[in-house]
Amino acid sequence: MFKNKRILLVAAHPDDVESGCGGTVAKWKCNTFSAVVFAPCLEDPLNAGIIQEYENAMSVLGVRMTIKHSLPRDILEQKNQEIRDILYDLKKQFDPDLVFCPSVNDLHQDHRAVASCCLTIFRDSATVLAYELVRSTVNFNPTLFVRLSDEHMRKKLAALRCYKTQYRRTYFKPEIFKGLARFRGSQLNVRFAEAFEIMRMTDDYTEESQ
């Protein structure tokens, strides 16, 4: 269904993509991926080194094309036009078939801002799927599930372990990410899965277009 597609991975912060769809990225390694992150949160001195951690994590998942911006986290939601301009340039340069981004219903203001901008820019060109983040996507209504093997889950956790700066956070624990994947897997009667909201779907994925 999603084979041989150009896929854009959009994150407000480093570790968002790995947390929300790292297993799916590991599963769909036959695709061409590009990744963009907007706010590396370097205002916090405890996050020193997080850009290199992001690069390492993306490498674990097989994503080589990464684009990093340094918009201030505390005013990211006030930078909508700048975010849209960056995404528009990516639309022209990369022309993704599929975009992963946070949910517009996410409780974190940065995630909502990025998600809204993705819908605006890719409203006429790409399928947009929202990924789930354990701490802030409370109002999440999954409409697509991706089955993950043990190996896909291992790759996701290996990518997340690259973020040594985040170990201090109570929610940033392998057992929490694994537990969420087990819960979503139980809804499919499989061991692990990741869930997504379909925010926009093009007809590229219908049976008629296969």
SULDARA-V241454 format. One record per pair of residues at least 24 apart in sequence whose ideal C-beta (glycine too) atoms are under 10 Angstrom apart, sorted by the first residue. I is the first residue (numbers start at 1). J is the second residue. D is the distance in Angstrom with one decimal. If there is no record, write none. Layout:
i j d
I J D
I J D
//
This chain:
i j d
1 28 9.9
1 144 9.9
1 204 9.5
1 205 5.6
1 206 9.7
1 207 9.7
1 210 8.1
2 27 9.4
2 28 6.0
2 30 9.2
2 31 7.0
2 97 8.3
2 98 6.3
2 127 8.5
2 129 9.4
2 146 8.9
2 204 9.3
2 205 7.2
3 28 7.5
3 30 5.6
3 31 7.0
3 210 9.9
4 28 9.7
4 30 6.4
4 31 6.6
4 32 8.2
4 97 9.0
5 30 9.0
5 31 5.2
5 32 7.5
5 33 9.5
5 96 7.9
5 97 4.1
5 98 5.2
5 126 9.4
5 127 8.6
5 204 8.0
5 205 9.1
6 31 7.2
6 32 4.9
6 33 8.1
6 34 7.5
6 94 6.2
6 95 6.4
6 96 4.8
6 97 5.1
6 98 7.4
6 99 9.8
6 126 8.8
7 31 5.0
7 32 6.9
7 33 5.2
7 34 7.6
7 35 9.2
7 63 9.2
7 94 9.4
7 96 6.1
7 97 7.0
7 98 4.7
7 99 7.6
7 100 6.9
7 126 9.3
7 127 9.5
7 129 9.5
8 32 9.8
8 33 7.8
8 34 5.4
8 35 7.5
8 36 7.1
8 65 9.6
8 67 9.7
8 87 8.5
8 90 6.4
8 91 8.5
8 94 6.2
8 95 9.3
8 96 3.9
8 97 8.9
8 98 7.3
8 99 4.7
8 100 7.2
8 101 8.4
8 118 8.6
8 122 8.2
8 126 7.6
8 128 9.6
9 33 6.2
9 34 7.1
9 35 4.1
9 36 7.3
9 37 8.8
9 58 8.3
9 61 9.0
9 63 6.8
9 65 9.6
9 66 8.8
9 96 9.3
9 98 9.6
9 99 8.2
9 100 5.2
9 101 8.3
9 131 9.2
10 34 9.6
10 35 7.8
10 36 5.7
10 37 8.2
10 38 8.2
10 83 9.4
10 86 9.8
10 87 7.4
10 90 8.6
10 96 9.4
10 99 6.2
10 100 6.4
10 101 4.1
10 102 7.8
10 114 6.1
10 115 8.3
10 117 8.6
10 118 5.6
10 121 9.8
10 122 9.4
10 128 9.2
10 131 9.6
11 35 7.1
11 36 7.1
11 37 4.5
11 38 7.2
11 39 8.9
11 40 9.8
11 54 8.6
11 100 8.7
11 101 7.9
11 102 7.7
11 110 9.6
11 111 8.9
11 114 7.4
11 131 9.3
11 133 9.9
12 37 7.5
12 38 5.6
12 39 5.8
12 40 10.0
12 41 9.3
12 71 9.2
12 73 8.2
12 76 6.6
12 77 9.7
12 83 9.2
12 101 8.7
12 102 6.3
12 106 9.0
12 108 7.4
12 109 9.1
12 110 4.0
12 111 5.2
12 112 8.9
12 113 7.2
12 114 4.6
12 115 8.6
12 133 9.5
13 37 6.7
13 38 7.7
13 39 5.7
13 40 7.0
13 41 5.7
13 47 9.3
13 50 8.6
13 54 9.1
13 73 7.4
13 76 9.1
13 102 9.5
13 108 8.9
13 110 6.7
13 111 8.4
13 114 9.3
13 133 9.6
13 166 9.9
14 38 9.9
14 39 8.8
14 40 5.6
14 41 7.5
14 42 9.9
14 47 8.3
14 50 5.1
14 51 7.0
14 52 9.8
14 53 6.6
14 54 3.9
14 55 9.2
14 57 7.7
14 58 9.3
14 68 8.5
14 162 9.5
14 163 7.2
14 165 8.9
14 166 8.6
15 41 9.7
15 50 8.0
15 53 7.9
15 54 7.3
15 57 7.2
15 133 9.3
15 159 8.8
15 160 6.9
15 162 8.7
15 163 5.2
15 165 9.2
15 166 6.1
15 169 9.7
15 172 7.7
16 54 9.8
16 100 9.6
16 101 8.9
16 102 6.5
16 106 9.9
16 108 9.4
16 110 9.0
16 111 7.3
16 114 8.6
16 131 7.8
16 133 6.4
16 136 9.8
17 54 9.0
17 57 8.4
17 58 7.9
17 61 8.3
17 63 8.4
17 66 10.0
17 100 6.8
17 101 9.1
17 102 9.5
17 131 7.4
17 133 9.9
17 159 8.9
18 53 9.8
18 54 8.6
18 57 5.1
18 58 8.0
18 60 8.4
18 61 7.0
18 63 9.8
18 155 9.7
18 156 6.7
18 157 9.3
18 158 9.5
18 159 4.4
18 160 5.3
18 161 9.7
18 162 8.0
18 163 7.7
18 177 8.9
19 131 7.9
19 132 8.5
19 133 5.6
19 134 6.7
19 135 8.8
19 156 8.6
19 159 9.2
19 160 6.7
19 163 9.3
19 166 9.7
19 171 9.3
19 172 8.4
19 176 9.6
19 177 6.6
19 180 9.1
19 194 10.0
20 100 7.4
20 101 9.0
20 102 7.2
20 103 9.0
20 106 10.0
20 111 9.5
20 129 9.7
20 130 8.4
20 131 2.9
20 132 5.7
20 133 5.3
20 134 8.8
20 137 8.1
20 156 9.9
20 177 9.8
20 180 9.9
20 194 7.5
20 195 9.5
20 196 8.5
21 61 9.5
21 100 5.2
21 101 9.7
21 129 7.9
21 130 9.6
21 131 4.4
21 132 8.5
21 133 10.0
21 146 8.1
21 156 8.7
21 194 5.9
21 195 9.7
21 196 7.4
22 57 7.9
22 58 9.7
22 60 8.6
22 61 6.0
22 63 10.0
22 131 9.2
22 148 9.5
22 152 8.6
22 153 9.0
22 155 7.1
22 156 3.7
22 157 8.2
22 158 9.0
22 159 5.1
22 160 6.8
22 177 8.3
22 181 9.7
22 194 8.1
23 61 9.2
23 146 7.2
23 147 9.3
23 148 4.2
23 149 8.7
23 151 9.6
23 152 4.5
23 153 5.7
23 154 9.2
23 155 7.1
23 156 4.2
23 157 8.9
23 159 9.4
23 177 9.1
23 181 6.6
23 184 9.8
23 192 6.8
23 193 8.1
23 194 5.1
24 61 9.7
24 100 7.8
24 129 8.9
24 131 8.1
24 144 9.8
24 146 4.7
24 147 9.6
24 148 7.4
24 152 7.7
24 156 8.6
24 193 9.3
24 194 5.2
24 195 10.0
24 196 8.0
25 58 8.8
25 60 9.8
25 61 4.7
25 62 7.4
25 63 6.6
25 100 8.1
25 152 8.9
25 155 8.3
25 156 8.1
25 159 8.4
25 194 9.6
26 60 8.4
26 61 5.6
26 62 7.3
26 63 9.9
26 148 7.9
26 149 9.0
26 151 7.6
26 152 4.6
26 153 8.3
26 154 8.4
26 155 3.8
26 156 6.1
26 158 9.0
26 159 7.9
27 146 6.6
27 147 8.1
27 148 6.3
27 149 7.5
27 151 8.9
27 152 4.8
27 153 9.8
27 155 8.6
27 156 9.5
27 194 8.9
28 61 10.0
28 62 9.5
28 98 9.2
28 146 8.4
28 152 9.5
29 61 8.2
29 62 5.1
29 63 9.4
29 152 9.5
29 155 9.1
30 62 10.0
31 62 9.5
31 63 9.9
31 97 8.7
31 98 8.1
32 63 9.7
32 64 9.8
32 65 8.2
32 94 8.6
32 96 9.0
32 97 9.3
33 58 8.5
33 61 8.0
33 62 7.3
33 63 4.5
33 64 7.9
33 65 6.8
33 66 9.2
33 94 9.8
33 96 9.3
33 98 9.9
33 100 9.5
34 63 7.6
34 64 8.9
34 65 4.3
34 66 7.6
34 67 7.1
34 90 7.2
34 93 8.7
34 94 5.1
34 96 7.2
35 61 9.0
35 63 5.2
35 64 9.2
35 65 6.8
35 66 4.7
35 67 6.9
35 68 9.1
35 100 9.2
36 65 9.4
36 66 7.6
36 67 4.4
36 68 7.7
36 69 7.2
36 83 9.6
36 86 7.0
36 87 7.7
36 89 9.9
36 90 6.3
36 94 9.4
36 101 9.8
36 114 9.4
37 66 7.6
37 67 7.6
37 68 5.6
37 69 6.9
37 70 9.5
37 71 9.7
37 114 9.5
38 67 9.6
38 68 8.7
38 69 5.0
38 70 8.4
38 71 5.1
38 72 10.0
38 73 8.8
38 76 6.5
38 79 7.9
38 82 8.8
38 83 6.2
38 86 7.5
38 87 9.6
38 110 7.8
38 113 8.7
38 114 6.3
38 117 9.2
39 69 7.6
39 70 7.5
39 71 5.1
39 72 7.0
39 73 4.3
39 74 8.9
39 75 9.4
39 76 5.0
39 79 8.8
39 83 9.7
39 110 6.1
39 113 9.6
39 114 8.8
40 68 6.7
40 69 8.1
40 70 6.0
40 71 8.9
40 73 8.2
41 70 9.6
41 72 9.3
41 73 5.0
41 74 9.6
41 76 9.8
41 110 9.2
41 165 9.4
41 166 10.0
42 70 6.7
42 72 9.2
42 73 8.5
43 70 9.9
43 72 6.8
43 73 6.1
43 74 6.9
44 73 8.4
44 165 8.9
46 165 6.3
46 166 9.1
46 168 7.1
46 169 9.9
47 73 9.6
47 163 9.6
47 165 5.4
47 166 8.2
48 165 7.2
49 163 9.4
49 164 7.6
49 165 5.8
50 162 9.8
50 163 7.1
50 164 9.2
50 165 5.1
50 166 7.8
52 162 8.8
52 165 9.7
53 159 9.7
53 160 9.9
53 161 9.7
53 162 4.9
53 163 4.9
53 164 6.7
53 165 6.2
53 166 8.0
54 159 9.8
54 162 7.9
54 163 8.0
55 162 8.6
56 158 9.9
56 159 8.1
56 161 9.5
56 162 4.2
56 163 8.7
56 164 9.8
57 156 9.7
57 158 8.4
57 159 4.1
57 160 7.0
57 161 8.4
57 162 4.1
57 163 6.6
58 159 7.6
58 162 8.8
59 159 8.6
59 162 8.5
60 155 6.5
60 156 8.9
60 157 9.7
60 158 5.1
60 159 4.3
60 160 9.1
60 161 8.6
60 162 6.4
61 155 6.4
61 156 7.8
61 158 8.6
61 159 5.2
61 162 9.9
62 155 8.5
62 159 9.8
63 159 9.4
65 94 8.1
67 93 9.7
67 94 9.4
71 110 9.3
71 113 9.9
73 109 9.7
73 110 6.4
74 109 9.8
74 110 9.4
75 110 9.9
76 108 9.8
76 109 7.4
76 110 4.6
76 111 9.5
76 112 9.9
76 113 5.7
76 114 7.7
77 108 9.8
77 109 4.8
77 110 6.6
77 111 9.8
77 112 7.3
77 113 4.2
77 114 9.2
77 116 9.2
78 109 9.9
78 113 8.5
79 110 9.8
79 113 7.6
79 114 9.9
79 117 9.3
80 113 6.1
80 114 9.3
80 116 7.3
80 117 5.9
80 120 8.6
81 117 8.9
82 117 9.3
83 113 6.7
83 114 6.4
83 116 8.9
83 117 4.5
83 118 8.8
83 120 9.4
83 121 8.8
84 116 9.2
84 117 4.9
84 118 9.1
84 120 6.0
84 121 5.8
85 117 9.5
85 121 9.2
86 117 8.6
86 121 9.1
87 114 8.7
87 117 5.8
87 118 6.4
87 120 8.1
87 121 4.2
87 122 7.5
88 117 9.4
88 120 9.2
88 121 5.4
88 122 9.5
89 121 9.6
90 121 8.2
90 122 9.5
91 121 5.7
91 122 6.6
91 124 9.8
91 125 6.5
91 126 8.0
95 125 7.5
95 126 8.4
96 122 7.3
96 125 7.9
96 126 5.2
96 127 8.9
96 128 9.5
97 125 8.6
97 126 5.9
97 127 6.8
97 202 7.9
97 204 6.2
97 205 9.1
98 122 9.3
98 126 6.1
98 127 4.8
98 128 7.9
98 129 6.8
98 201 9.7
98 202 8.9
98 204 8.6
98 205 8.8
99 125 9.1
99 126 5.0
99 127 7.1
99 128 4.8
99 129 7.2
99 130 9.6
99 199 8.9
99 200 8.6
100 127 9.7
100 128 8.1
100 129 5.4
100 130 7.8
100 131 5.7
100 196 7.8
101 128 6.5
101 129 7.7
101 130 6.1
101 131 7.4
101 199 8.0
102 130 6.2
102 131 6.7
102 132 9.0
102 133 6.5
102 136 8.2
102 137 7.4
102 197 9.8
103 129 9.7
103 130 3.8
103 131 7.4
103 132 7.3
103 133 8.0
103 136 8.8
103 137 5.2
103 138 9.9
103 139 7.9
103 140 6.1
103 141 8.8
103 142 9.8
103 196 8.9
103 197 5.5
103 199 7.8
104 128 9.7
104 130 7.0
104 139 9.7
104 197 8.4
104 199 6.9
105 130 8.0
105 136 9.8
105 137 7.1
105 138 8.3
105 139 4.3
105 140 6.6
105 141 7.7
105 197 7.7
105 199 9.8
106 130 8.0
106 131 9.7
106 132 9.1
106 133 6.6
106 135 9.6
106 136 5.1
106 137 5.0
106 138 8.3
106 139 7.9
106 140 8.1
107 133 9.3
107 135 8.4
107 136 4.5
107 137 7.3
107 138 5.6
107 139 7.3
107 140 10.0
108 133 7.5
108 135 7.8
108 136 4.2
108 137 8.5
109 136 9.5
110 136 9.3
111 136 6.2
111 137 7.8
112 136 9.3
115 197 9.6
115 199 7.6
118 199 8.0
118 200 9.1
119 199 6.1
119 200 6.7
122 199 9.3
122 200 7.1
122 202 9.7
123 199 9.7
123 200 6.7
124 200 9.4
124 202 9.3
125 200 9.5
125 202 7.8
126 200 7.4
126 201 9.7
126 202 6.8
126 204 8.9
127 198 7.6
127 199 8.6
127 200 6.1
127 201 5.1
127 202 5.2
127 203 9.6
127 204 7.0
127 205 6.7
128 196 9.8
128 197 9.2
128 198 7.9
128 199 4.4
128 200 4.3
128 201 8.2
128 202 9.3
129 196 4.4
129 197 7.0
129 198 6.2
129 199 6.8
129 200 8.5
129 201 8.5
130 195 9.6
130 196 6.1
130 197 4.1
130 198 8.0
130 199 5.3
130 200 9.8
131 194 7.2
131 195 8.3
131 196 5.9
131 197 8.3
132 180 7.3
132 184 7.9
132 194 7.2
132 195 5.5
132 196 7.2
132 197 8.1
133 171 9.3
133 180 9.6
134 171 5.8
134 172 8.8
134 173 9.6
134 176 5.8
134 177 6.8
134 179 8.8
134 180 5.6
135 169 8.5
135 170 9.1
135 171 4.7
135 172 8.7
135 176 9.1
136 171 9.4
137 195 9.5
137 197 8.8
140 195 7.5
140 196 9.3
140 197 6.7
141 195 9.4
141 197 6.0
141 198 9.8
142 184 7.4
142 187 8.1
142 193 9.4
142 194 9.0
142 195 3.5
142 196 6.2
142 197 6.2
142 198 9.0
143 195 8.5
143 196 7.2
143 197 5.8
143 198 4.7
143 199 9.3
143 201 9.3
144 194 9.2
144 195 7.1
144 196 4.4
144 197 7.6
144 198 5.4
144 201 8.9
145 184 6.3
145 185 8.5
145 187 6.6
145 188 5.4
145 190 8.9
145 193 5.0
145 194 7.3
145 195 5.4
145 196 7.6
146 184 8.8
146 188 9.2
146 192 9.5
146 193 6.1
146 194 5.0
146 195 7.9
146 196 7.2
147 184 9.5
147 185 7.4
147 188 6.1
147 189 9.8
147 190 5.1
147 191 8.6
147 192 7.5
147 193 5.4
147 194 8.8
148 181 6.3
148 184 8.8
148 185 7.2
148 188 9.9
148 190 7.9
148 191 7.7
148 192 4.0
148 193 5.7
148 194 6.3
149 190 9.0
149 191 8.0
149 192 7.4
150 191 6.9
150 192 7.3
152 181 9.2
152 192 7.1
152 193 9.7
152 194 8.9
153 177 8.7
153 178 6.8
153 181 5.9
153 182 9.2
153 185 9.2
153 191 7.9
153 192 4.7
153 193 9.6
153 194 9.5
154 192 10.0
156 181 7.6
156 192 8.8
156 194 8.4
157 181 9.3
//
